[in-house]
Amino acid sequence: MLANRNINDASEYVVHKKFFLNRHKELVEVQNHAPKIKLAEACVIDRDLFWATTRHYPKSSLKEVFNIVKAQSKELPPFEGMFLWRARDLGAAQFSIDYFVIPKENFELIPDSCQFVLPLYNDTDEQTQWPLTLSYASDDSHDLKKAPIPWLDLIGLRITREKTKSQQRLSTTRLMYGLLATGVFTVATLSGYIYWTQMNLQSAKTQNQVLVNESLEMRQKYNREVTSVTQLQTFLQQNPNVLARLARLNLNSQGVIFDRVTVNPKGVELRGVTDQSATDLLKQIVASDVIKEAKFSGPVVKQKTGGEGFTIEVEWL
């Protein structure tokens, strides 16, 4: 009997989806079988009869989830009505919460026998809707039998009503069913707690790996900087007169950036960008008294900012 049931669907065990309130505000009794242990009834409500929105949050503890819902219940509702919610993907790095507000006139149409409301809402299907749309493409022929009620949703989709004295009395049979349902719920809760713990351990492992990767990256950066300093020292030892000769070029260096200086046996190759004309820069280099010859060794490239990129080969006297 249990093999064909979804263990995560409360409607398979204790909650009977008995009614459907369609977009015409007509209450229809759903033709589906009640669960063997019926402890509560639920009313499925059409999308046109409630306000809804979805918010996304980073992974949080269950306590923080309840704090978020409490805070949003005071800020989100655009009008007075029954505030409901449900959380999704709590074990993921990012989870979402669907918030619902049912206007009072629509909420009063839900039978008193119903303890839960199941809104027909899917934020993915509504991404193509215009903002503040008041009418949605709903379908009264929706297969309500396939609309599950996850156990965790029972927390946020429960209707709060003032109970009469007759409703507060439990028969012996209902009490036994309640104890049995409590046992099932306890098993489901323990399973959820184990799953949540495993997800937290995996998250901690991932975070530690991130810290290790950051440490390795910092170490590699330090090694690169040490290598660069060593290469500069070696360069200055092997070419003691290069900087002195470059200083004697007497360039108007304002707006000129040398990205790379390559030393060769006869001179240097200068690569960079200038805010002005690369040809004018070449003329300044040729006019220097330490230069035998200077020429472009690559094409002059126009920059998006208006300057020019250049590669100039310089031969010393």
BAFI-3210 file (N, C-alpha, C; in Angstrom, 3 decimals, decimal comma, padded with zeros to 6 digits):
// residues 317
n [1|2|3|4|5|6|7|8|9|10|11|12|13|14|15|16|17|18|19|20|21|22|23|24|25|26|27|28|29|30|31|32|33|34|35|36|37|38|39|40|41|42|43|44|45|46|47|48|49|50|51|52|53|54|55|56|57|58|59|60|61|62|63|64|65|66|67|68|69|70|71|72|73|74|75|76|77|78|79|80|81|82|83|84|85|86|87|88|89|90|91|92|93|94|95|96|97|98|99|100|101|102|103|104|105|106|107|108|109|110|111|112|113|114|115|116|117|118|119|120|121|122|123|124|125|126|127|128|129|130|131|132|133|134|135|136|137|138|139|140|141|142|143|144|145|146|147|148|149|150|151|152|153|154|155|156|157|158|159|160|161|162|163|164|165|166|167|168|169|170|171|172|173|174|175|176|177|178|179|180|181|182|183|184|185|186|187|188|189|190|191|192|193|194|195|196|197|198|199|200|201|202|203|204|205|206|207|208|209|210|211|212|213|214|215|216|217|218|219|220|221|222|223|224|225|226|227|228|229|230|231|232|233|234|235|236|237|238|239|240|241|242|243|244|245|246|247|248|249|250|251|252|253|254|255|256|257|258|259|260|261|262|263|264|265|266|267|268|269|270|271|272|273|274|275|276|277|278|279|280|281|282|283|284|285|286|287|288|289|290|291|292|293|294|295|296|297|298|299|300|301|302|303|304|305|306|307|308|309|310|311|312|313|314|315|316|317]
n.u [000,821|001,940|003,881|003,133|002,804|003,592|005,907|006,493|004,224|001,623|-001,057|-001,430|-001,654|-002,818|-004,197|-007,034|-007,759|-010,417|-012,075|-012,510|-012,052|-013,064|-012,235|-014,541|-015,547|-016,917|-017,648|-016,422|-016,719|-014,051|-013,452|-011,950|-010,203|-010,349|-007,665|-006,530|-006,153|-007,705|-007,167|-007,453|-008,886|-008,492|-008,609|-008,382|-007,421|-008,187|-005,947|-006,768|-007,923|-006,330|-003,542|-000,071|003,458|006,992|009,994|013,563|016,226|019,448|020,959|019,680|019,126|016,447|015,259|015,903|014,447|011,777|011,842|012,214|009,784|008,000|008,742|008,231|005,475|004,458|005,160|004,813|002,009|-000,443|-002,978|-005,579|-006,099|-006,059|-002,918|-000,561|002,052|004,788|007,760|010,535|013,055|014,841|017,188|019,082|021,680|020,486|017,279|013,685|010,689|007,239|004,712|001,378|-001,702|-004,989|-007,914|-010,378|-013,108|-012,944|-011,728|-013,698|-015,330|-014,273|-014,814|-015,643|-014,754|-012,279|-008,874|-006,589|-005,187|-004,578|-002,946|-003,100|-000,367|002,492|005,578|007,352|005,785|004,570|006,376|006,236|004,103|002,666|003,713|001,771|-000,513|-003,944|-005,457|-005,113|-003,871|-005,704|-006,845|-009,604|-009,730|-007,564|-005,560|-006,222|-005,577|-002,919|-001,680|000,527|000,917|003,425|004,948|006,200|004,922|002,543|002,868|002,902|000,588|-001,626|-004,872|-005,921|-008,297|-010,886|-011,773|-014,723|-016,314|-017,250|-015,670|-013,267|-013,339|-012,153|-012,643|-012,139|-011,263|-010,307|-008,258|-006,514|-005,847|-004,567|-002,320|-001,047|-000,551|001,167|003,355|004,123|004,728|006,841|008,797|009,156|010,113|012,514|013,882|014,057|015,638|018,051|018,736|019,017|021,181|023,201|023,355|024,267|026,800|027,971|027,912|029,629|031,987|032,354|032,698|035,063|036,774|036,763|038,114|040,613|041,334|041,508|043,684|045,727|045,733|046,561|049,119|050,284|050,132|051,891|054,261|054,491|054,920|057,352|058,948|058,769|060,100|062,651|063,301|063,366|065,551|067,595|067,462|068,281|070,892|072,037|071,638|072,726|072,685|070,302|068,007|069,054|069,509|066,895|065,846|067,049|065,678|063,997|061,162|057,831|055,974|053,365|050,198|051,117|051,571|053,654|053,307|054,972|058,435|060,896|064,059|066,702|069,705|070,570|069,013|065,864|062,422|059,492|056,293|052,950|050,378|049,069|047,578|047,609|048,986|050,546|052,461|053,577|054,822|056,764|058,330|059,436|061,074|062,888|064,212|065,917|069,213|070,465|069,669|069,964|068,276|064,738|061,584|058,247|057,348|055,119|051,590|049,782|047,257|043,979|042,390|039,434|039,012|040,004|042,756|045,951|047,396|050,712|053,774|057,084|060,292|063,497|066,821|069,925|072,572]
n.v [-001,205|001,255|001,487|002,752|005,369|008,801|009,620|012,124|013,621|014,990|014,768|012,211|010,716|011,923|014,330|015,486|016,534|018,091|020,130|022,566|025,868|027,702|030,100|031,493|031,784|029,610|026,865|023,723|020,238|018,041|015,203|012,850|010,213|009,920|009,977|007,051|007,536|010,034|013,163|015,832|018,405|019,943|022,878|023,603|026,481|028,727|030,532|033,155|034,162|035,073|036,979|036,839|036,317|035,768|035,311|035,207|033,726|033,470|030,405|029,375|028,879|026,961|028,460|031,070|031,136|031,155|033,607|035,308|034,934|035,935|038,641|039,416|039,052|041,329|043,313|042,670|042,078|043,510|044,197|043,654|040,374|036,738|035,553|033,455|030,972|029,215|027,266|026,502|024,279|024,182|022,914|023,724|025,937|028,335|029,288|029,587|031,434|031,290|033,663|034,296|036,061|035,973|037,583|038,827|038,465|036,340|034,409|033,801|032,140|029,641|026,417|025,777|023,375|022,927|022,784|023,520|025,396|025,176|026,950|027,437|027,988|028,957|030,247|030,156|029,750|032,198|034,099|035,267|036,931|040,233|042,775|043,336|042,162|041,435|039,366|035,973|033,263|030,819|027,456|025,575|022,887|021,756|019,149|018,261|016,168|015,706|017,729|018,182|018,171|019,015|017,943|019,953|022,208|022,260|023,791|026,545|026,800|026,440|027,150|029,691|029,745|030,606|028,191|026,309|024,951|022,385|021,601|021,366|019,081|015,824|012,611|009,226|007,575|009,466|010,522|008,358|008,116|010,541|010,168|008,196|009,601|011,496|009,893|009,193|011,734|012,361|010,532|011,471|014,031|013,457|012,266|014,461|016,107|014,668|014,795|017,576|018,032|016,642|018,204|020,614|019,798|019,222|021,765|023,123|021,784|022,567|025,351|025,372|024,353|026,447|028,400|027,176|027,191|029,955|030,568|029,156|030,547|033,101|032,442|031,698|034,135|035,631|034,259|034,862|037,624|037,718|036,448|038,329|040,535|039,430|038,967|041,619|042,624|041,022|041,886|044,597|044,236|042,997|044,864|047,627|050,247|050,775|052,053|054,585|055,445|055,416|057,455|059,644|060,150|062,309|062,675|063,922|062,814|062,910|061,530|059,222|055,768|053,121|049,863|047,663|046,974|045,794|044,437|044,259|043,120|045,434|047,550|048,688|047,640|049,393|049,273|050,376|052,810|055,977|059,118|061,018|061,517|058,716|058,943|061,471|060,914|059,101|060,853|062,444|060,571|059,919|062,324|062,384|062,493|060,107|058,152|056,002|054,950|054,793|053,246|052,237|049,048|047,605|047,721|050,813|051,206|052,283|053,473|052,911|054,938|057,112|057,484|056,101|052,930|051,611|050,194|050,499|050,259|050,726|051,726|051,990|054,487]
n.w [000,000|000,733|-001,151|-003,511|-002,824|-002,172|000,113|001,028|000,723|002,379|001,832|001,047|003,297|005,735|005,240|003,629|000,453|-000,089|-001,107|-003,758|-004,532|-007,070|-009,744|-010,159|-007,726|-006,800|-004,805|-005,078|-004,704|-004,537|-006,503|-005,243|-003,523|-000,020|002,404|004,250|006,979|008,038|009,180|008,760|006,657|003,457|001,397|-001,933|-003,681|-006,290|-008,544|-009,154|-006,884|-004,821|-003,538|-004,369|-003,948|-004,450|-002,672|-002,499|-000,628|001,041|002,244|005,371|008,925|010,491|012,493|011,719|009,358|010,268|011,578|009,411|008,031|009,933|010,002|007,331|007,204|008,263|006,516|003,749|002,925|000,810|001,488|003,937|005,164|005,086|005,909|004,496|003,935|002,335|002,259|000,079|-001,200|001,041|001,751|-000,045|-001,383|-001,829|-000,913|-001,293|-000,495|-000,741|-000,525|000,525|000,369|001,223|000,381|002,686|001,971|000,194|001,740|003,577|002,174|002,299|003,590|007,047|007,957|006,891|007,543|006,271|003,513|000,082|-002,144|-005,664|-007,150|-008,926|-009,148|-011,276|-013,570|-013,700|-014,445|-016,929|-016,757|-016,644|-014,306|-011,347|-012,364|-012,488|-013,276|-013,994|-016,017|-015,408|-014,824|-014,599|-014,953|-013,852|-012,636|-009,628|-008,030|-008,360|-007,061|-004,649|-001,020|000,743|003,836|005,360|004,434|005,789|008,018|007,304|005,738|007,253|008,459|010,624|013,012|015,343|017,559|018,292|021,242|020,742|018,630|019,877|021,332|021,365|020,071|021,234|019,202|017,273|018,784|018,948|016,263|016,033|017,661|016,178|013,814|014,847|015,405|012,788|011,824|013,519|012,693|010,078|010,684|012,028|009,918|008,231|009,873|009,956|007,269|006,984|008,729|007,380|005,077|006,189|007,100|004,647|003,538|005,303|004,722|002,078|002,426|003,916|001,994|000,205|001,718|001,895|-000,813|-001,215|000,445|-000,861|-003,278|-002,414|-001,580|-004,019|-005,350|-003,762|-004,316|-007,028|-006,906|-005,535|-007,431|-009,498|-008,361|-008,088|-010,774|-011,676|-010,231|-011,304|-013,950|-013,707|-012,877|-015,097|-017,085|-016,587|-017,597|-018,833|-017,658|-017,220|-019,835|-020,831|-019,309|-020,484|-022,771|-022,789|-022,947|-023,373|-021,097|-020,207|-020,158|-021,342|-021,248|-020,552|-021,172|-021,448|-021,540|-023,518|-023,554|-025,880|-027,650|-029,078|-028,288|-027,098|-026,917|-026,919|-025,602|-025,409|-024,525|-025,601|-024,865|-026,782|-030,022|-031,451|-033,398|-032,921|-030,536|-031,397|-032,937|-030,908|-029,648|-031,705|-031,942|-029,795|-028,358|-027,771|-029,413|-032,163|-034,103|-034,520|-034,777|-035,751|-034,764|-034,933|-035,705|-035,307|-033,002|-032,724|-029,789|-027,776|-026,037|-027,287|-027,526|-028,690|-029,325|-029,264|-030,622|-030,391|-031,763|-030,576|-031,220|-029,709|-029,771]
ca.u [000,000|002,814|004,858|002,685|002,524|004,696|006,061|006,609|002,949|000,731|-002,396|-001,478|-001,754|-003,689|-004,928|-007,934|-008,055|-011,835|-012,790|-011,803|-012,715|-012,616|-012,111|-015,868|-015,914|-017,817|-017,025|-016,656|-016,156|-013,120|-013,746|-010,780|-010,350|-009,768|-006,633|-007,015|-006,164|-008,084|-007,105|-007,745|-009,350|-007,848|-009,337|-007,533|-007,987|-007,731|-004,948|-007,375|-008,580|-005,389|-002,313|001,087|004,779|008,068|011,238|014,675|017,124|020,565|020,701|019,519|018,609|014,995|014,888|015,975|013,342|010,572|012,009|011,985|008,344|007,354|009,000|007,567|004,029|004,097|005,573|004,420|000,590|-000,933|-004,300|-005,899|-006,585|-005,366|-001,528|-000,045|003,368|005,418|009,186|010,995|014,511|015,527|018,507|019,971|022,444|019,524|015,917|012,671|009,448|006,063|003,815|000,022|-002,695|-006,336|-008,836|-011,335|-014,338|-012,677|-011,411|-014,939|-015,971|-013,653|-015,599|-015,066|-014,152|-010,933|-007,791|-005,468|-005,471|-003,531|-003,055|-002,555|000,586|003,824|006,245|008,002|004,782|004,104|007,448|005,870|002,986|003,004|003,614|000,485|-001,611|-005,049|-006,096|-004,101|-004,376|-005,981|-007,498|-010,423|-009,574|-006,280|-005,618|-005,959|-005,031|-001,458|-001,156|000,937|001,031|004,578|004,723|006,643|003,959|001,429|003,108|002,539|-000,697|-002,688|-005,821|-006,104|-009,678|-011,302|-012,493|-015,840|-016,095|-017,492|-014,512|-012,115|-013,471|-011,632|-013,095|-011,061|-010,742|-009,511|-007,046|-005,614|-005,325|-003,632|-001,065|-000,399|-000,030|002,324|004,491|004,562|005,345|008,136|009,737|009,470|010,934|013,861|014,515|014,407|016,759|019,267|019,063|019,480|022,519|024,119|023,533|025,118|028,166|028,476|028,137|030,847|033,112|032,536|033,257|036,469|037,524|036,917|039,180|041,881|041,655|041,934|045,037|046,645|045,820|047,399|050,490|050,755|050,322|053,123|055,387|054,643|055,511|058,770|059,603|058,864|061,173|063,919|063,555|063,744|066,918|068,478|067,469|069,085|072,293|072,512|071,492|072,846|072,541|069,026|067,157|069,682|069,269|065,476|065,619|067,603|064,854|063,375|059,815|056,688|055,337|052,006|049,252|051,791|051,735|054,413|052,863|056,036|059,737|061,664|065,461|067,387|071,138|070,849|068,198|064,664|061,137|058,545|054,909|052,056|049,308|049,206|046,330|047,781|049,348|051,701|053,464|054,269|055,700|057,904|059,181|060,190|062,114|063,907|064,963|066,805|070,627|070,985|068,987|070,472|067,130|063,491|060,524|057,142|057,527|053,782|050,576|049,209|045,875|043,121|041,735|038,061|039,041|040,478|044,206|046,512|048,342|051,903|054,949|058,197|061,608|064,518|068,216|070,825|073,812]
ca.v [000,000|002,423|001,524|003,659|006,666|009,747|009,777|013,548|014,257|014,785|014,413|010,761|010,037|012,465|015,522|015,208|017,678|017,827|021,193|023,454|027,158|028,110|031,545|032,083|031,742|028,482|025,803|022,433|019,111|017,309|013,769|011,990|009,367|010,431|009,082|006,072|008,200|011,423|014,009|017,216|018,663|021,081|023,497|024,135|027,768|029,149|031,607|034,480|034,532|035,460|037,698|035,990|036,747|034,859|035,944|034,258|034,024|032,531|029,299|029,835|027,889|026,968|029,588|032,273|031,079|031,614|035,039|035,978|034,908|036,846|040,014|039,668|039,087|042,686|044,252|042,328|042,074|044,786|044,462|042,755|039,059|035,597|035,469|032,078|030,886|027,897|027,344|025,495|024,089|024,625|022,298|024,251|027,127|029,429|028,797|030,596|031,368|031,832|034,328|034,421|036,798|035,714|038,615|038,351|037,994|035,022|033,474|033,398|031,111|028,342|025,746|025,747|022,061|022,885|023,292|023,943|025,948|024,881|027,877|026,990|029,043|028,543|031,493|029,974|029,945|033,578|035,013|035,964|037,827|041,616|043,106|043,789|041,583|041,069|038,171|035,003|032,191|029,658|026,360|024,834|021,455|021,355|017,868|018,550|014,970|015,736|018,869|017,614|019,021|018,570|018,013|021,238|023,237|022,274|024,838|027,861|026,806|026,126|028,231|030,025|030,096|030,377|026,920|026,158|023,902|021,066|021,267|021,093|017,743|014,747|011,266|008,276|007,115|010,539|010,643|007,281|008,512|011,639|009,603|007,515|010,637|012,094|008,992|009,353|013,056|012,303|009,848|012,397|015,113|012,928|012,111|015,801|016,605|013,995|015,375|018,949|017,940|016,256|019,362|021,566|019,286|019,405|023,196|023,481|021,244|023,439|026,620|025,138|024,204|027,799|029,051|026,562|027,701|031,347|030,559|028,738|031,637|034,144|031,942|031,784|035,558|036,036|033,690|035,622|038,918|037,489|036,165|039,577|041,333|038,781|039,228|043,018|042,756|040,416|042,769|045,780|043,822|042,677|046,039|048,747|051,559|050,896|053,069|055,893|055,823|055,738|058,758|060,675|060,320|063,631|062,585|064,510|061,551|063,095|060,778|058,075|054,612|052,025|048,584|046,654|047,377|044,586|044,763|043,397|043,477|046,741|048,610|048,264|047,738|050,065|048,988|051,066|053,629|057,413|059,856|061,878|060,825|057,840|059,468|062,555|060,280|058,563|061,986|062,839|059,563|060,051|063,563|062,249|062,355|058,771|057,226|055,836|054,750|054,415|053,020|051,392|047,618|047,023|048,696|051,735|050,772|053,292|053,047|053,376|056,176|058,198|057,443|055,160|051,949|051,604|049,348|051,240|049,621|051,767|051,257|052,979|054,847]
ca.w [000,000|000,836|-002,235|-004,559|-002,229|-001,985|001,553|001,340|000,460|003,516|001,365|000,862|004,584|006,787|004,814|002,505|-000,412|-000,299|-001,806|-004,672|-004,717|-008,400|-009,968|-010,111|-006,302|-006,599|-004,022|-005,718|-003,963|-005,395|-006,565|-005,015|-002,339|001,222|002,948|005,235|008,292|007,736|010,362|008,413|005,307|002,804|000,289|-002,996|-004,076|-007,616|-008,543|-009,249|-005,630|-003,772|-003,911|-004,087|-004,392|-004,057|-002,296|-002,437|000,485|001,201|003,163|006,747|009,858|010,595|013,355|010,905|008,396|010,958|011,827|008,126|007,759|010,880|009,577|006,048|007,399|008,641|005,480|002,382|002,525|000,284|002,059|005,048|004,766|005,687|005,461|004,470|003,312|002,223|001,909|-000,880|-001,380|002,251|001,848|-001,074|-001,010|-001,852|-000,831|-001,581|000,276|-001,393|000,412|000,001|001,151|000,712|000,864|003,683|001,340|-000,397|002,825|004,241|001,347|002,597|004,643|008,391|008,209|006,312|008,386|005,437|002,192|-000,902|-003,277|-006,944|-007,480|-009,365|-009,532|-012,577|-014,609|-013,704|-014,811|-018,155|-016,490|-016,358|-012,890|-010,831|-013,125|-011,615|-013,807|-014,390|-016,881|-014,571|-015,525|-013,648|-015,185|-013,261|-011,937|-008,221|-007,378|-008,472|-006,309|-003,360|000,167|001,534|005,286|005,891|004,055|006,739|009,020|006,805|005,035|008,207|008,706|012,038|013,346|016,733|017,623|019,220|022,243|020,135|017,796|020,723|021,907|020,516|020,427|021,502|017,912|016,695|019,587|018,524|014,967|016,265|018,157|015,058|012,923|015,520|015,177|011,403|011,718|014,210|011,801|008,983|011,229|012,255|008,610|007,786|010,679|009,489|005,960|007,233|009,312|006,309|004,212|006,912|007,065|003,284|003,356|006,038|003,967|000,910|002,887|004,265|000,750|-000,330|002,475|001,487|-002,144|-001,069|001,010|-001,924|-004,245|-001,821|-001,606|-005,400|-005,638|-003,096|-005,065|-008,273|-006,586|-005,239|-008,713|-010,240|-007,748|-008,436|-012,186|-011,805|-009,730|-012,308|-015,110|-013,416|-012,815|-016,443|-017,939|-015,638|-018,217|-019,541|-017,040|-017,452|-021,227|-020,977|-018,685|-021,368|-023,969|-022,665|-023,509|-022,673|-020,711|-019,741|-020,968|-021,962|-020,354|-021,127|-020,605|-021,492|-022,084|-023,825|-023,840|-026,838|-027,687|-029,665|-027,711|-026,371|-027,595|-026,029|-025,942|-024,490|-025,088|-025,378|-025,058|-027,948|-031,250|-031,353|-034,331|-032,225|-029,555|-032,143|-033,310|-029,719|-029,413|-032,763|-031,707|-028,640|-028,754|-027,447|-030,299|-033,518|-034,978|-033,849|-035,762|-035,297|-035,063|-034,963|-036,138|-034,326|-032,777|-032,121|-028,562|-027,623|-025,256|-028,135|-027,665|-029,644|-028,824|-030,120|-030,353|-031,010|-031,605|-030,395|-031,289|-029,095|-030,442]
c.u [000,857|003,722|004,480|002,409|003,792|004,813|006,147|005,298|001,988|-000,666|-002,535|-001,783|-002,813|-004,537|-005,739|-008,187|-009,512|-012,522|-011,864|-012,637|-012,213|-012,659|-013,450|-016,426|-016,995|-017,054|-017,422|-016,006|-015,319|-013,422|-012,455|-010,961|-009,673|-008,688|-007,219|-007,131|-006,442|-008,122|-007,475|-008,212|-008,658|-008,717|-008,316|-008,199|-007,352|-006,823|-005,578|-007,901|-007,613|-004,213|-001,122|002,364|005,799|009,316|012,308|015,664|018,303|020,244|020,711|019,034|017,094|014,514|014,891|014,857|012,063|010,649|011,756|010,489|007,611|007,527|008,247|006,051|003,543|004,362|004,962|002,935|000,114|-002,315|-004,527|-006,465|-005,810|-003,981|-001,049|001,310|003,791|006,855|009,547|012,512|015,303|016,934|019,520|020,714|021,555|018,130|014,947|011,460|008,353|005,147|002,449|-000,813|-004,051|-007,264|-009,909|-012,595|-014,154|-012,405|-012,679|-015,698|-015,413|-014,415|-014,863|-014,377|-012,718|-009,928|-006,617|-005,987|-004,282|-003,695|-002,431|-001,640|001,917|004,531|006,921|007,024|004,367|005,188|007,124|004,711|003,485|002,891|002,216|-000,686|-002,703|-005,762|-005,019|-004,756|-004,567|-006,783|-008,268|-010,281|-008,265|-006,447|-005,234|-005,385|-003,504|-000,846|-000,761|000,910|002,216|004,341|005,095|005,661|002,800|001,603|002,568|001,181|-001,863|-003,554|-005,971|-007,533|-009,915|-012,189|-013,641|-015,541|-016,288|-016,311|-013,305|-012,172|-012,987|-012,181|-011,894|-010,422|-009,848|-008,206|-006,033|-005,002|-004,299|-002,286|-000,308|000,213|001,190|003,558|005,033|005,289|006,715|009,190|010,152|010,370|012,361|014,602|014,946|015,583|018,077|019,708|019,635|020,894|023,550|024,394|024,431|026,576|028,782|028,786|029,418|032,086|033,419|033,172|034,723|037,331|037,764|038,044|040,556|042,309|042,125|043,355|046,066|046,817|046,697|048,861|051,080|051,003|051,613|054,342|055,623|055,295|056,999|059,541|059,788|059,981|062,533|064,282|063,985|065,175|067,917|068,600|068,367|070,574|072,854|072,464|071,562|072,565|071,177|068,168|067,733|069,422|067,801|065,168|066,088|066,785|064,132|061,983|058,843|055,772|053,909|051,029|049,850|051,972|052,496|053,990|054,011|057,283|060,567|063,074|066,019|068,844|071,423|070,064|067,025|063,467|060,132|057,128|054,007|050,972|049,594|047,875|046,393|048,111|050,598|052,821|054,258|055,235|056,942|058,867|060,019|061,341|063,247|064,781|065,944|068,241|071,221|070,433|069,677|069,311|065,919|062,402|059,416|057,425|056,198|052,786|050,134|047,714|045,102|042,406|040,315|038,004|039,551|041,978|044,640|047,473|049,507|052,899|056,110|059,510|062,680|065,908|069,121|071,992|074,955]
c.v [001,258|002,578|002,546|005,063|007,493|010,049|011,245|014,310|013,950|014,379|012,924|010,032|010,611|013,646|015,201|016,491|017,545|018,863|021,960|024,708|027,741|029,626|032,263|032,110|030,699|027,382|024,451|021,339|018,254|015,816|012,961|011,271|010,011|009,470|008,158|006,704|009,674|012,229|015,454|017,290|019,913|021,576|024,051|025,399|028,234|030,370|032,994|034,991|034,930|036,223|036,841|036,656|035,758|035,672|034,865|034,707|033,054|031,491|029,776|028,680|027,993|028,135|030,888|032,314|031,606|033,108|035,846|036,059|035,890|038,295|040,342|039,730|040,484|043,696|043,959|042,488|043,440|045,155|043,447|041,444|037,969|035,482|034,023|032,074|029,437|028,085|026,216|025,467|024,550|024,040|022,849|025,485|028,363|028,831|029,935|030,367|032,016|032,432|034,516|035,278|036,582|036,800|038,018|037,788|036,640|033,978|032,963|032,348|029,721|027,675|025,723|024,427|021,958|023,513|023,828|024,489|025,644|025,830|027,271|028,090|028,432|029,782|031,376|030,227|031,399|034,577|035,807|036,914|039,245|041,870|043,640|043,280|041,126|039,817|037,250|033,905|030,938|028,641|025,534|023,338|020,932|020,064|018,070|017,354|014,986|016,929|018,401|018,644|018,498|018,792|019,381|022,356|023,331|023,387|026,178|027,947|026,460|027,357|028,439|030,505|029,900|029,141|026,993|025,030|022,513|020,631|020,893|019,711|016,703|013,413|010,362|007,801|008,180|010,728|009,577|007,607|009,632|011,148|008,908|008,527|011,322|011,229|009,116|010,677|013,072|011,637|010,771|013,535|014,670|012,755|013,464|016,376|015,981|014,583|016,779|018,955|017,590|017,431|020,408|021,124|019,478|020,865|023,638|022,984|022,124|024,764|026,476|025,004|025,555|028,533|028,496|027,100|029,151|031,434|030,180|029,847|032,773|033,737|032,056|033,239|036,066|035,521|034,452|036,977|038,783|037,238|037,448|040,462|040,759|039,053|040,678|043,242|042,184|041,303|043,972|045,433|043,590|043,886|047,308|050,101|051,784|052,015|054,463|056,371|056,183|057,114|059,895|060,862|061,657|063,660|063,423|063,351|061,710|062,397|059,573|056,982|053,532|050,740|047,592|047,242|046,115|044,986|043,755|043,863|044,897|047,876|048,042|048,343|048,271|049,782|049,692|051,816|055,093|058,087|060,718|061,029|059,973|058,318|060,605|061,993|059,732|059,697|062,446|061,865|059,711|061,271|063,456|061,980|061,000|057,720|057,206|055,727|054,357|054,289|052,176|049,941|046,872|048,087|049,586|051,432|051,899|052,715|053,603|054,706|057,361|058,212|056,424|054,207|051,819|050,551|049,977|050,528|050,708|051,126|052,368|053,340|053,978]
c.w [000,000|-000,364|-003,290|-004,044|-002,104|-000,502|001,964|001,158|001,600|003,069|001,098|002,167|005,520|006,332|003,562|001,722|-000,881|-001,174|-002,753|-004,853|-006,032|-008,560|-009,997|-008,690|-006,025|-005,873|-004,600|-004,875|-004,912|-005,323|-006,453|-003,691|-001,140|001,714|004,009|006,616|008,030|009,029|010,053|006,971|004,765|001,662|-000,692|-003,531|-005,379|-007,538|-008,557|-007,914|-004,524|-004,396|-003,522|-004,593|-003,867|-003,755|-002,145|-001,363|000,472|002,265|004,611|007,614|009,919|011,450|012,562|009,871|009,036|011,268|010,550|007,833|008,666|010,451|008,288|006,200|007,767|007,523|004,110|002,061|002,039|000,814|003,178|004,512|005,489|005,067|005,601|003,771|003,188|001,742|000,958|-000,934|-000,153|002,367|000,859|-000,568|-001,020|-001,829|-001,089|-000,700|-000,557|-000,326|-000,248|000,948|000,479|001,249|001,772|003,035|000,673|000,684|003,501|003,445|001,615|003,737|005,982|008,690|007,699|007,270|007,577|004,107|001,288|-002,087|-004,542|-007,471|-007,850|-009,882|-010,890|-013,710|-014,727|-014,083|-016,072|-017,955|-016,292|-014,870|-012,558|-011,669|-012,168|-012,096|-014,344|-015,228|-016,066|-015,353|-014,516|-013,820|-014,629|-012,467|-010,474|-007,493|-007,379|-007,759|-004,913|-002,238|000,977|003,024|005,837|005,554|005,030|007,771|008,541|006,142|005,958|008,455|010,208|012,260|014,835|016,782|018,622|020,198|021,648|019,275|018,638|021,365|020,896|021,001|020,647|020,204|017,276|017,454|019,195|017,169|015,106|016,754|017,035|014,100|013,528|015,326|013,775|011,218|012,378|013,344|010,658|009,459|011,460|010,932|008,059|008,539|010,244|008,153|006,124|007,794|008,253|005,374|004,875|006,907|005,681|003,014|004,063|005,301|002,756|001,305|003,262|003,017|000,103|000,381|002,098|000,122|-002,085|-000,513|-000,049|-002,962|-003,718|-001,838|-003,012|-005,805|-005,016|-003,862|-006,370|-008,012|-006,266|-006,520|-009,516|-009,697|-008,114|-009,885|-012,404|-011,343|-010,732|-013,537|-014,876|-013,348|-014,213|-017,376|-017,093|-016,259|-018,875|-018,966|-017,268|-018,884|-021,460|-020,409|-019,593|-022,647|-023,972|-023,307|-022,693|-022,290|-020,209|-020,690|-021,653|-020,908|-021,110|-020,423|-020,500|-022,136|-022,265|-024,248|-024,845|-026,949|-028,202|-029,026|-026,930|-027,301|-026,590|-026,513|-024,927|-025,212|-024,766|-025,643|-026,320|-029,180|-031,033|-032,280|-033,690|-031,190|-030,236|-032,539|-032,113|-029,452|-030,428|-032,518|-030,539|-029,103|-028,407|-028,392|-031,663|-034,501|-034,121|-034,899|-035,119|-035,704|-035,066|-035,351|-034,980|-034,221|-032,105|-030,900|-028,499|-026,885|-026,056|-028,325|-028,701|-028,937|-029,780|-029,665|-031,124|-030,711|-031,617|-030,451|-030,738|-030,019|-029,967]
res [m|l|a|n|r|n|i|n|d|a|s|e|y|v|v|h|k|k|f|f|l|n|r|h|k|e|l|v|e|v|q|n|h|a|p|k|i|k|l|a|e|a|c|v|i|d|r|d|l|f|w|a|t|t|r|h|y|p|k|s|s|l|k|e|v|f|n|i|v|k|a|q|s|k|e|l|p|p|f|e|g|m|f|l|w|r|a|r|d|l|g|a|a|q|f|s|i|d|y|f|v|i|p|k|e|n|f|e|l|i|p|d|s|c|q|f|v|l|p|l|y|n|d|t|d|e|q|t|q|w|p|l|t|l|s|y|a|s|d|d|s|h|d|l|k|k|a|p|i|p|w|l|d|l|i|g|l|r|i|t|r|e|k|t|k|s|q|q|r|l|s|t|t|r|l|m|y|g|l|l|a|t|g|v|f|t|v|a|t|l|s|g|y|i|y|w|t|q|m|n|l|q|s|a|k|t|q|n|q|v|l|v|n|e|s|l|e|m|r|q|k|y|n|r|e|v|t|s|v|t|q|l|q|t|f|l|q|q|n|p|n|v|l|a|r|l|a|r|l|n|l|n|s|q|g|v|i|f|d|r|v|t|v|n|p|k|g|v|e|l|r|g|v|t|d|q|s|a|t|d|l|l|k|q|i|v|a|s|d|v|i|k|e|a|k|f|s|g|p|v|v|k|q|k|t|g|g|e|g|f|t|i|e|v|e|w|l]
***
